[in-house]
Amino acid sequence: MKAVIMAGGKGTRISSITTDIPKAMLPIVDKPIIEHQIECLKNSGVTDITVVIGHLGSVIKNYLEDGSKFGVQINYLEEATPLGTAGALYYLKEKFTEDFIFLFGDVFLSIDFNRMLSYHNQKKSDATLFVHPNIHPYDSVLVENDRNDCILGIDSKRVAREYDYKNNVNAGIFVFSPKVFDFVMEPKKMDLENEVIIPMIQNGYHLYTYKSTEYAKDMGTPERYYAVNEDCRSGLVDARNLSNPQKCIFLDRDGTINEYVGFLRKKEDLKLIPGVVEAIRKINNSEYLCIVVTNQPVVARGEVTVEELEDIHKHLETLLGNEGVYVDDIYYCPHHPDKGFEGEVPELKFDCDCRKPKNGMIEKASERYHIAVEESYIIGDSTLDIMLGKNANMQSILVLTGQAGQDSKYDVEPDMVADNLEEAVNKIMIKRRQK
């Protein structure tokens, strides 16, 4: 497997930190970003790396040399004039006859590329885009995909957003097949998203998102640069690599995140409970993932379509994103075992393995994100959530913010009780520090 690192950018947005070295040479703790990238690629078995250089490229060449001191082979492609984010691909057509990794030189990352490559091969994808939620989706490039992760479109960060969206950010990390070269016909300045990826979508190529909770942040601004340094020093960066087991705080939705209104059928009725944003911010800043697991029988009852439910979740993600926080994923059960409702959806009326307190949603999330369930928590307002915790062998916290928090359907005690989500998360963080 080969890789390409695009390291020719000038870094105008981060010029207050440096003007005499390229972005890829910005130091993170004790070494440049590009060296961290090379080490990450090498850890996944990639040893043949082409570095595309331009502005101050000699600084990169003088530091990396031929790559032998890092245990890899490094080749250089030098742009005489800036070719944007895709133009340099023209000169790689002859060398890259198999699938390859492609990433931007200002992305600090810790990724198990073997998992991404396995997914890419499983999907038989022509192009796979690494996507993740971040704390600033409102000014990021968003990727729209269907429920099978097939990419439907790209939402440029240059477009003002006055609508709800999924926090599905393009991280600047890709796996390409040689079919990507079909859209790079001459050596000119090109934009990867608008002039390569979008035309591939429009022409029926197979493109998929690879959603991951691993650490991947761009160095576009001084604030993000300093934040990455802190995350690296704290150990958070390497902990998020999916080669390592992950810890997770699973959250119920209604009565835990948003105000309990019975069956929520319209996104306009979704209101965040006070303190929820700060609670999720604490999870985002910790080693825990934050994943929602929610029963939504309104779909089986015919009261809400799958599309309407996903619009509700887009509204939730937009509200959280506007506050600079995110959930890593949302799992929902659309089924219901009881029949006899007017307008119900017959094919969703059965006793499934994902409806809480069964742990099917936990199992799916654990497989995708390599979660150590026994080191994780479930927080919810119902004894359904507490029973789920027992069934999945993880600790549980009952919050008293939803009406369902008073039910007693299951004779089971939570490990902890809290008035609201913020208090529940605080208890977890205190317990973590005591270990």
Phi, psi and omega in degrees: 000134179251164180218154176235132175245120178274104188236033184256003184288155181275333179071049184296328183286343182245019184295342179291341178270317183207144175232353185253003173224152177289161182306320184296345180261004176299131182283134171246109185062280187229004180202161184294156178308315186295330177290320175301318180297316180298317179297320179295316178297316181298320179298339177259011175090009180269121183234356179247106189235129173256126179253120177272120184239159178205261181303120180056033183297334180298331178296319179292314181298318181295330181276313185278330185054227182269004178088352185298328180289348176254002179079023178224170173255124181245127173248157183238143171236113185258125179276120177292323173230150182302131182247018179070204184268359183222341186302326182294342179301333180304322184278358182254000186304316184288326184279325187258091181257359177231172180301148182212160177270141182224126180214154179279143187286354179254015179262118175271129190212158168217101191228141169274091184297336180297322177295317180295318179294320178298318178296315179303316181290321179299320181280350186053049188276145173276332176205130180240128183252126174288122178233155179199161173281149174222181186272000179221057181296336183294341177235023180250162174282120181257146179246128179261129179223163178271187185289349176259012178073010176286131185284130179257334182181170178240132179252103185296143178291351179275358180259126178295135183252114176239041183208168180279146182212161175275135180283079188232082193268134173289120187270355182083027181229128188220156162239124183245144165270166178300348178296342178298332181289346179300339185248012176238084191267347179207158183279082180226167179294126183221151175259124186301314184289310188279331186250354178235301187292312180298315175299326176298317178298313183295335182261014171082015175289161183265106180240139182225152171269144171246103183274130183218153176262007182290164186282123177205109181224140178274159181257040187292334182226158178303321182299317180291325179298312181293324179295321179294319176303317180294317179297323179293316179295326183283346182092358182297323184301305182290329180297329182281351178297129186286002168287345178256145174298142182254152171258149184219145167252107178277137181239134165291164181261285187291125180087354178243310177263310181247158182300138181284122180231027188078221177282117180278117184245342183231139182297333180296340181271358180277114179235128180292139175287137178307137180093346183295318181301314180293325178297313180292326177300319178296322177294314180303326182272003180252185177278357182274142167281163180232105186233132180270134173231120189218134170282130179229071181294350178300336178289311179296328180284353178080015182269338179217133175280165176301319180296320179292323177296318180291331173294322176299318181289327174297320179297318177300313181294325178292316178301316180292316181299323178296338179262004177079027177226170183202159166257144184287331177192164178230123175247137178223150174255119181268003189269167174202131186282337185271137181253169175111008179269137177295129179083007183294161181259104189305320184291348178258004182262083176202167182275096186273178177257007183249346181288124178302138019268008172293156191252029180298321179293322178296318181296318179296315179296321182294322179292318183289323187246015175053053186269132172276096188299323183294345176254016185246174183228155168237130177241127179202172184256012186224154175293344171301317181291322180293319178294323176302316178301318179295316181296326183266359179064047173225163183285152185230150175228126177266123174259150188253026183274339182254153178301328181294343179297344182266357185287167180220043183297326180240138180274078184214141182258139176287161175287329178214161175232142179219154179290329184201178184297319182299316178295322179298314179295321178301320180295321178295316182294322177295316180295323178297316182292335181282344180288000000 
